[in-house]
Structures are given as C-alpha cells and as structure tokens.
C-alpha cells in the first residue's frame, strides 16, 4: 500500500515539529516533509507530489494565485490551514480542515485523521473491520488503561491484549494512543468526556 505523503509549510519550528510528531502517529503516512521558508515553499510544491498539505494561513495569503492553480489541478493535495484564531465560514469552505493554534493534540489528530480517512479509500481499497473484542480493547486504550489493566478487565492474558493491539494497528494504520483515542471518539466507542488526554 502506498503511504500518504504530507508536506508541512510553517515558519515556526515548534508548530512544524509538533505537527510532524502528530503525523508520525499515523502508520498510513510517510514522514512529513517540513518546509520552513517562503523561498522553499513554491519550489517544493512544484517539484513534490503531496496528498496533504498543512500550511500556515500567511503562506496561503502570500501565494494565493499559486494555491488557486494547485487547487484547480486534477490531482491536487488536500489542504489543511494553520490559523491563529477562529475564522469565518468562507475560509472553512475553501479547505479540507483548519487547525487552530490553541487546539490540543487530540483535536489536531482528529482533524488530520478526518482528511486522511477521506483519502484512504482511493489509495488502499477496503479497510478491515475491527472485531467486537478489538473495539473493546481500543476503547480501553482510549480510556488510558495499561495492557495489564485491559487483560484483567476483559479476563484475557496480557499476551492476548498485545496480539489484539498488533492487529488493531495493522487494520487501522494507527499506532499512537492519541490516534486510537480519536478513532474511538469518532466511532462512538467512548465519549469525548471519557477520553484521557
């Protein structure tokens, strides 16, 4: 299966690194390519094919003609904007999603996953469904339980929990607890209030 390619265009090292770390949590993604300067931005986008572009709103404003042209191409990247504050609905309609600077890690993971899951059917075909036991384990992981605690609660061995976790990672292409937490919330395995951050 071809992995999803992601470019992060952001001048701030902290923001760029944090987003790259979130992307690492998704098995279905390649390591994110990071762009930090305006000079490298156009050059990289013209020469690199990416599935998802996570970009600071200021870069979009400075390169609006370029963005219009890449959005009109047949195979354009899905664009997620990094925005300072809340913005009007017109901006929401232009892009796949918006990450705000005050979003927490789980919210950012959820927003990126929403874009990824819309790409995945085109790239990887059918995804395997989780069994009921695997769903139980995902919900326990999202609630912050250890392998030992999950084993005790479900009356199975820790080795069995680890085997299920491996199968879950393979089926969902999600390897981090935060990614599984987002999955559990989106699929109503747990409520947002129950999630451990």
C-alpha positions, 0 to 999 in steps of 0.5 A: 500500500502506498503511504500518504505523503504530507508536506508541512509549510510553517515558519515556526519550528515548534508548530512544524515539529509538533505537527510532524510528531502528530503525523508520525502517529499515523502508520498510513503516512510517510514522514512529513516533509517540513518546509520552513521558508517562503523561498522553499515553499513554491519550489517544493510544491512544484517539484513534490507530489503531496496528498496533504498539505498543512500550511500556515494561513500567511503562506496561503495569503502570500501565494494565493494565485499559486494555491488557486492553480494547485487547487484547480489541478486534477490531482491536487493535495488536500489542504489543511490551514494553520490559523491563529484564531477562529475564522469565518465560514468562507475560509472553512469552505475553501479547505479540507480542515483548519487547525487552530493554534490553541487546539490540543493534540487530540483535536489536531489528530482528529482533524488530520485523521478526518482528511486522511480517512477521506483519502484512504479509500482511493489509495488502499481499497477496503479497510478491515473491520475491527472485531467486537473484542478489538473495539473493546480493547481500543476503547480501553486504550482510549480510556488510558488503561495499561495492557495489564489493566485491559487483560484483567478487565476483559479476563484475557492474558496480557499476551492476548491484549498485545496480539489484539493491539498488533492487529488493531494497528495493522487494520487501522494504520494507527499506532499512537494512543492519541490516534486510537483515542480519536478513532474511538471518539469518532466511532462512538466507542467512548465519549469525548468526556471519557477520553484521557488526554 
